[in-house]
Amino acid sequence: MGGDCESNVENIIEVKNLKKTYISRGHVTEALRGISFAVKKGEIFGILGVNGAGKSTTLNITIGLLTPSSGTVRIFGKNFFQHESELKNQMNIATAYADLAGNLTVYRNLKIYALMYNVPNYKKKIADLLESFGISHLADKWVGDLSAGEKTRVNLCKSLINDPELLLLDEPTASLDPSIASHVRRLILKLQKDRNMTVVFTSHNMPEVEEMCDRVALLHKGKVYMVDTPDSLVKIHTAPDLEEVFIRLAKGELEE
Amino acid sequence: MIAPRRIKAYMLRHVFEIWATVDRKFDIIFWPTIDLLIFGFLSVHIQKISVQAGAAGAIIGGLILWTLVFSIQRDISVSVLEDAWTRNLYNLFSTPLHAAEVLIGLVLLAICKAIITITFVTLLAWGLFDFNLFSIGPSIFFYIFNIFVFGWAFGCMTVSLIFRFGLRLQIFAWSMIAVLYPISGVFYPLSTLPAVLADIARLLPLSYIFEGLRGAIANQQSLNAGDMSMIVVLNAIYLSLGIWAFITGFRSAKNRGWFIHPS
């Protein structure tokens, strides 16, 4: 079925026939087998799939951390791989799978990223971000000494340091307790609404996806199975909720 | 486009690391001091039983310049390893930071650290052993500059191997240069080496630098134009190879996803 990938000025991301194959000691792994989708401006777009479906690989290629084997990625209408540095100034990412420098304080880590993105008046920006995530008291603590939940929130501050137009979030609430996760979701929704920011989001938390995402791409074995709104996905599959759709997809009960 | 502010940010990340950790400070001062003390006292002893005038000075001078090569190449690779150990490569390389900016940042950082090391060790050698490295005249600046260049080139090659093969080769940051230690003529002339090793040594700019340094300290010989040319030509080759290895290694790391899962 695949996603709508017609070139459109309103599309912030256009991914076409993206493939990624790893070859290690003669063993070939196809992480992405030609995925295509488009994300519109101001949309919160979810990418769902079981572990190994290709969600993180897609995000990692989209932020320039991984070179695809073939295919194209256009961001803000430009070829990402030809304008990588320029485009990355308007993007950012937070992931549950990477840390900031553990031997540096929260403030110093954020200062480094503020300089990377040439953020004006970065001291105020850092103070505002820490306050909005309720972690101002952690500014002078070493990142290595923080709990998983605190690190996640610092990572989210890092991802918003340059006021990105496009924010990629790889399981951003994975290590947060329900109350903080809810606060973070509200904050992301507010930021998205206030700034018309585009957000691409991966998660294993289906209620969270239903709450936040305008549209969702279901990935299975490195391919896009379907792209639609969470409500439509539930209706099309006559399922009680998105979680049931996800489980059926994971079990291979849905046709490709 | 290379942006100086991103180079500054990258360097600042490592300056903060040095500021925060004891082991990085030890790298700059502690081990060079221990080496200097051991070889300094050994050279005092050699001077007493003395074989040749200036032999002690040649040993201390050789040690100081070797410390410089070792620190520069190690600092380039350890800075990359530091970000791999702390799983920070993901965040760093998701910013607009270029491979060229990383390279420039690493080189500038290595220069700053090496200047601190050489200043400290030179002053210590002067105070403890009455040896002044700069007494050989302006040629010392030529030697030091070329030591820097070779250290950068070698450091880039080591980083390239880490980019390509991962952390299982991290020990190379400290050990790979050691292969050149016995054959670079740091403490003894190349004529001491077996013919095969001496021939290999002649492919290294280091051997010409240490031979030249020894000649200047022990026999007040001035810099030989032929040797100078060899140092410059060989360093140009090694530096080109180092930059090429770094860039291709960086691409390989990105292709394998090493910045995402550094292992």
Interface residues (C-beta under 8 A of the other chain):
Chain A: Y22 S56 N60 I63 G64 L65 L66 T67 E84 S85 E86 K88 N89 N92 I93 T95 Y97 A98 D99 L100 A101 G102 N103 L104 R108 K111 I112 Y113 L115 M116 Y117 N118 W142 G144 N155 K158
Chain B: M1 A3 R5 R6 K8 A9 Y10 L12 R13 F16 E17 A20 T21 E82 D83 T86 R87 N88 L89 Y90 N91 F93 S94 T95 P96 L97 H98 R251 K254 N255 R256 G257 F259 I260
